[in-house]
Amino acid sequence: MDNDCILYLQVGDWVYHKKNARWGMGVVIEERRSELPGGFCYVRIDFQDGKVRIFDNNFRSATCCYYSGIEKIELDKEKLVRRFREKKSQKKSLPKLKK
């Protein structure tokens, strides 16, 4: 069997949707790919809002979940700490309001 798809997400990956932040974070709970060449590959993602959504998981496809706004959340501790420090240094301190 010649597999013509490149998978973007795997079961257990944590993700978020850039355009729909209200969905919250999500975790990939299922990944399927067709047995037939040229068939559909998809992932089911369980989001914090309680809904399970299905997305195309073929990176070669124009409808891949990556292109629709799904991004992986990096779970590498060093990267997370570095991002946290960068964001913290970019925040401007707001003046405290007097009562």
C-alpha positions in Angstrom: 0.0 0.0 0.0 1.4 3.4 -1.0 0.5 6.0 1.6 0.2 9.5 0.0 -0.7 11.5 3.2 1.5 13.2 5.7 -0.1 13.3 9.2 0.0 16.5 11.2 -1.5 15.4 14.5 -1.3 12.2 16.6 -3.5 10.8 19.4 -2.6 12.6 22.7 -1.4 15.9 21.0 -2.7 19.1 22.7 -4.0 21.8 20.4 -5.9 25.1 20.2 -7.7 26.9 17.5 -6.3 30.3 16.6 -9.6 31.6 15.3 -11.9 30.1 17.9 -10.3 30.7 21.3 -13.6 30.2 23.0 -13.3 26.5 22.3 -10.4 26.3 24.7 -7.6 23.7 24.4 -8.3 20.4 22.9 -6.7 16.9 22.9 -6.6 14.5 19.9 -8.7 11.5 20.9 -8.8 9.6 17.6 -6.8 9.4 14.4 -8.0 7.6 11.4 -6.6 7.1 7.9 -8.1 5.4 4.9 -6.9 2.1 3.7 -7.3 3.3 0.1 -4.7 5.4 -1.6 -6.0 9.0 -1.8 -8.4 8.4 1.0 -9.4 10.7 3.8 -7.4 11.0 7.0 -9.0 12.7 10.0 -8.6 13.4 13.7 -11.3 13.9 16.4 -10.4 16.6 18.9 -12.2 17.0 22.3 -12.2 20.7 23.2 -12.7 22.2 26.6 -16.1 23.6 25.6 -17.3 20.0 25.7 -17.6 19.4 21.9 -15.8 16.9 19.8 -14.8 18.2 16.4 -13.5 16.4 13.4 -10.7 17.8 11.1 -8.7 16.7 8.1 -5.3 15.5 9.2 -3.5 15.3 5.9 -0.8 18.0 5.8 -0.7 17.8 2.0 -4.4 18.6 1.7 -5.6 22.2 1.3 -8.3 21.5 4.0 -5.8 20.3 6.6 -6.6 21.3 10.1 -3.3 23.2 10.3 -4.4 25.5 7.5 -7.8 26.0 9.2 -6.2 27.3 12.4 -5.4 24.3 14.6 -2.0 24.5 16.2 -0.2 22.1 18.5 0.7 23.2 22.0 4.4 22.5 22.6 4.8 20.5 25.8 8.5 20.9 25.9 9.2 22.5 29.3 12.1 24.6 28.1 10.1 26.1 25.3 7.2 26.8 27.6 9.4 28.6 30.1 11.1 30.6 27.4 7.7 31.7 25.9 6.3 32.5 29.4 9.3 34.8 30.1 9.1 36.5 26.7 5.4 37.2 27.2 5.9 38.4 30.7 8.7 40.8 29.6 6.5 42.1 26.8 3.6 43.0 29.1 3.4 46.6 30.2 2.7 47.2 33.8 -0.6 48.9 34.2 -0.8 51.7 36.8 -2.8 50.8 39.9 -6.0 52.5 40.4 -6.5 54.6 43.6 -9.7 54.0 45.5 
